[in-house]
Amino acid sequence: MARYEVRLREMDVSGPVVAGLWLARRNEQVTEGQPLLEILAGAAVVDLPSPIDGRLIVRCVEEDDPLETGQVLAVIESVE
């Protein structure tokens, strides 16, 4: 099974990223487009969706950690 790193892209948010709130649990099956993480960026709240179908195996950041563009947020094992 392939692993996919979910990264925070510049286009996902505008302004400084303050914090995140996980919407998916470790080892949970996720589908493409399903929100994984809610991100507070400036005054906006943005849902970061899963880019693939699979299982969320690693959450690389904790809730309320400061986030940076390009940072790995999670690892998903693809369903094949």
N, C-alpha and C positions, 0 to 999 in steps of 0.2 A: 504494500500500500504506500502511496506517495504522501508526503507531508508538505503542507503549504503554510508559509509564514504570512500572517495577516499583519500588514504594516499600516501605520498612519500616514496617509498621503496628504500633501499640501492641499489638494482639491477637496479633501474631506471636511476641512474646517477653515474658517477665516478668523484671524486673531489668535491670541495666545490660548493654549489649551490648559484649562485649570484642573480638571478632574474627570474621572470616568466612573461609571456605574455598570457593573456586569449584568447583562440580561440573560446570559447563557451560563450553565454550570459546566464544570469539568466533566468530561466523559459523556456529555450530552450529544445526541445526534442533532445536527443542524442542517438546514437546507439553504441553498443559494438564495440570498436576499433576506434571510432571517436576521433581525437585529441581534448582534452579539454584545455590543457595548454602547452605552449612552455616554456621549462626551459633552462636557460643558466647555464651550469655547467662547470667550468673551461673554456676551449676553445670550448667546444661542445654545440650544441643546440639540445635538446631532446624533442620530442613530448610525452606528457603523455596522453595515450588513456583512454577512458571511459571503465571501466570493465564490464558494463552492459547496456542494453537498458533502457531508462528512461527519466526523466526530471531533469535538473540541477536546484536544488532549492536553494542551498547556495554555494557561493564562499567564503571560509574561509580566504583567503589571497588576498591581493591587488597586482596589478602589481608592480613589482620591490621590493616587500618585500623579505627579506632574508628567505630562506627555510631550514628546517632541516629534516633529515631522520625520518620517523614515524609521521611527522606532518600531520594533517587532512587538505587537500587542498580544498575539496568540498564535498557536500552531494548531492546524486542523489536519487530521488524517483523512484523506479522500476515500470515498466509497467507490470501489471499482467492481 
